[in-house]
Amino acid sequence: MPGLSPISGARPRYIARSLKRASVTHNVSQPIMKQLIRMAGIALLVSLTFFRSALAQKTYALGIGGGIAVPVGKLSDTQKTGYNGTVALAIGVSELPIGVRFDGIYNMFPLRTTPAGGSTSSDLRIIGALGNLIYAFSGTSAKPYVVFGGGYYNVKIDAPGAKSESNFGVNAGLGATFGVGPVAMFFESRYHSIARKAAKGGAIQFVPVTLGLMF
């Protein structure tokens, strides 16, 4: 989903300069990024296969959660820790430890500093639609899991005239579920990396930490 850079326009130029001055060590190399994108694509295809089977067996749950969102890499030069919200559809098969989860995510990162003469707000908003594979380990009161997948992210600076940009990205993380009566509580942390060309500022990376409920 190509688009214009989220750091385009008169106001976001300060952020663009800060992103480009960041160390090259924060960049995700092209070969590694291509491998991650390929693996995420496979995860999405497997997710669709599970989706059909699980809907027929009604082995699914809906989830909602929220928490903090931590900018990392170049993003942390201009934005500070914000908040995140998540809605999820989890699908599994009772005989297998592997399942899938489709997520809708929302993340907001406040501006770290305001340049002299600049406007008072240039928060960064990131939303996404993701498909993930989940592997759950056995447990009694708590069941840890690993999650990996990818999808499309839309990024926009909250500034007059700023344009949004959509790109493919990947995510991976760890979490755990806890039985709480008829529902399950989940706690997780995931690393997200959004692929962008170096000319547009390079990859955007962040880590949301989320607490939520599955119904």
C-alpha positions in Angstrom: 0.0 0.0 0.0 2.3 2.8 -1.2 1.8 6.3 0.0 3.5 9.5 1.0 6.0 9.7 3.9 4.4 10.3 7.3 7.2 12.8 8.0 6.4 15.0 4.9 5.1 18.5 5.1 6.5 21.7 6.6 6.0 20.9 10.3 7.4 17.3 10.4 10.7 18.3 8.7 12.3 18.6 12.2 11.4 15.0 12.8 12.7 13.9 9.4 16.1 15.4 10.0 16.3 13.8 13.4 15.5 10.4 12.0 18.1 10.6 9.3 20.8 11.7 11.7 20.3 8.5 13.8 23.1 5.9 13.8 23.2 3.3 11.0 23.2 0.6 13.7 19.5 1.2 14.2 18.8 0.2 10.5 17.4 -3.2 9.7 19.6 -4.6 6.9 17.9 -5.3 3.6 18.7 -9.1 3.5 17.4 -9.6 7.0 14.3 -7.5 6.3 13.5 -9.5 3.2 13.8 -12.8 5.1 11.5 -11.5 7.9 8.9 -10.4 5.3 9.1 -13.8 3.6 8.5 -15.6 6.9 5.7 -13.2 7.8 4.0 -14.0 4.5 4.2 -17.7 5.2 2.7 -17.0 8.7 -0.2 -15.1 7.0 -1.0 -18.0 4.6 -1.0 -20.5 7.5 -3.2 -18.2 9.4 -5.8 -18.2 6.7 -5.8 -22.1 6.6 -6.4 -22.2 10.4 -9.1 -19.6 10.0 -11.4 -21.8 7.9 -10.9 -24.9 10.0 -11.3 -23.2 13.4 -14.5 -21.3 12.4 -16.1 -24.6 11.5 -15.2 -26.0 15.0 -15.9 -22.6 16.7 -12.6 -22.7 18.5 -12.0 -19.0 18.6 -12.0 -16.1 21.1 -12.2 -12.3 21.0 -9.8 -10.1 22.8 -9.2 -6.5 23.8 -6.3 -4.9 25.5 -4.1 -1.8 26.0 -0.9 -0.6 27.6 2.2 1.4 26.9 4.0 1.7 23.6 7.8 2.2 23.7 9.6 3.7 20.7 13.0 2.1 19.9 15.7 2.8 17.3 15.5 6.0 15.4 11.9 6.6 16.5 13.1 7.1 20.1 15.1 10.2 19.0 11.9 12.2 18.4 9.1 10.4 20.1 8.6 9.3 23.7 6.7 6.4 25.3 3.0 6.5 24.6 0.1 4.1 24.7 -1.4 1.3 22.6 -4.8 -0.4 22.1 -5.4 -3.9 20.6 -8.4 -5.8 19.4 -7.9 -9.5 18.5 -9.5 -12.6 17.1 -7.7 -15.7 18.3 -8.2 -19.1 16.6 -6.9 -22.5 17.6 -7.5 -26.2 17.5 -7.8 -28.0 20.8 -5.5 -30.9 19.8 -2.6 -28.6 18.7 -0.4 -26.0 20.5 -0.3 -23.8 17.4 -3.0 -21.2 16.7 -3.4 -17.9 14.8 -4.4 -14.5 15.8 -5.6 -11.5 13.8 -4.9 -8.1 15.4 -6.0 -4.5 14.9 -3.6 -2.2 16.7 -3.4 1.5 17.6 -0.3 3.2 18.9 0.3 6.9 19.8 3.7 8.3 20.5 4.0 11.9 21.9 6.6 14.3 20.6 9.8 14.2 22.7 10.9 17.8 22.1 9.4 20.8 20.4 11.7 22.9 18.2 11.8 26.7 18.6 9.0 28.3 16.7 7.3 25.0 16.0 3.8 23.9 16.7 2.9 22.4 20.1 1.9 18.9 18.8 3.5 16.4 16.4 2.5 13.1 17.9 3.0 10.0 15.8 0.1 7.6 15.2 0.6 4.0 14.1 -2.3 1.7 13.3 -2.1 -1.8 11.8 -3.9 -4.9 10.6 -1.8 -8.0 11.4 -1.9 -11.8 11.1 0.1 -13.9 13.5 1.1 -17.5 14.4 1.1 -18.4 18.1 2.8 -21.3 19.7 1.5 -22.0 23.3 3.4 -24.0 25.8 1.7 -26.2 28.3 0.8 -24.9 31.7 -1.8 -24.9 34.5 -2.6 -21.5 35.9 -0.5 -19.7 33.2 0.4 -20.6 29.6 3.3 -18.8 28.0 3.4 -18.4 24.3 5.4 -17.0 21.4 3.9 -14.9 18.6 5.2 -14.0 15.2 3.6 -12.5 12.1 3.2 -9.5 9.9 0.8 -7.1 8.2 0.2 -3.6 7.0 0.9 -0.5 9.2 -0.3 3.0 8.6 1.8 5.9 10.0 0.9 9.5 10.3 2.3 12.6 12.1 -0.3 14.6 13.9 0.5 17.9 12.2 -1.3 20.2 9.7 -0.8 19.0 6.1 1.0 15.8 7.1 0.3 12.8 4.9 0.0 9.1 6.1 2.1 6.3 4.7 1.3 2.5 4.7 4.0 -0.2 4.6 4.4 -3.9 5.3 6.0 -4.8 8.6 6.7 -7.7 10.9 6.4 -8.4 14.6 7.4 -11.0 17.2 7.1 -11.3 20.9 6.3 -13.3 24.1 3.3 -13.5 26.3 1.2 -15.5 28.7 -2.4 -16.2 29.3 -4.1 -16.6 32.8 -7.4 -18.2 33.5 -9.8 -15.7 35.3 -13.2 -17.4 35.7 -15.0 -17.6 32.3 -12.4 -15.4 30.6 -8.6 -15.4 30.1 -6.2 -12.5 30.8 -3.2 -12.1 28.6 0.0 -10.1 29.0 2.5 -9.7 26.2 5.3 -7.7 24.7 6.0 -7.6 21.0 8.7 -6.0 18.8 7.4 -4.3 15.6 9.5 -3.2 12.6 7.9 -1.4 9.7 9.9 -1.6 6.5 10.6 1.8 4.8 13.2 2.9 2.3 16.3 4.7 3.7 15.3 7.8 1.6 12.1 8.0 3.6 13.9 7.7 7.0 14.4 3.9 7.3 12.6 1.4 9.4 10.2 2.4 12.2 10.5 0.2 15.3 8.5 0.1 18.6 7.6 -2.2 21.4 4.1 -2.2 22.9 3.5 -3.9 26.3 -0.2 -5.0 26.5 -2.5 -6.3 29.1 -5.9 -7.6 28.0 -8.8 -10.0 28.2 -9.9 -12.9 25.9 -13.6 -13.8 25.8 
